[in-house]
């Protein structure tokens, strides 16, 4: 985020979107990791119902916003590769800002509706969650109310902010791959594919673990397996994102070297 803000060579839509994804990763890890470390150190932990539901809201907001942002990034790559002559006229600063604001607003609104509906449930059953954070299913397991309505509502919202973006990503990459295969020179193919390889790697890890936890039926699934998969997209993916997007990117390396060269050491 610092390099993008300081280097003029990185002032492009692609790196602007990468910065937004980085902010969401920071938000999610800040929401999950402190309590996770407390649970590990003390072999468990306690928190109020309000704090638990609040943790779920921040987590859900960051996850759904990242789903939408990854879809926007796939569209950015689609225009850059499939329609490069019109890239600057389509992916404008206004488009970038509106995409970020729209993604944030849609995610916050839907997750707020989910959070309010969850908070209105009656919690009179057990008060123990066998998980390292307050996820949706464990919270519903504490309620003694009928949760069928909120489950239907969440499934509808999930279709809008997860399934639809994922479908958009798939369609974009079908066109991208088709265009790349039509490029005659091998160097041209490699250059075109390198511009979207990082994004494709993150999408595969992120959506793969997300679908494994929330879309695959959980009956008979080992709790330990669910925890490991949850750990992948809450901790491991945000950890790998800076390496995938930055250290494997030539523009980031050049910006970092230039920053080091221009820096002045005072002793």
PyMOL commands that set and color helices and strands:
alter all, ss='L'
color gray80, all
select helices_A, chain A and resi 2-6+8-10+13-42+49-82+84-90+93-119+136-140+148-181+186-214+223-247+250-262
alter helices_A, ss='H'
color red, helices_A
deselect
rebuild
show_as cartoon
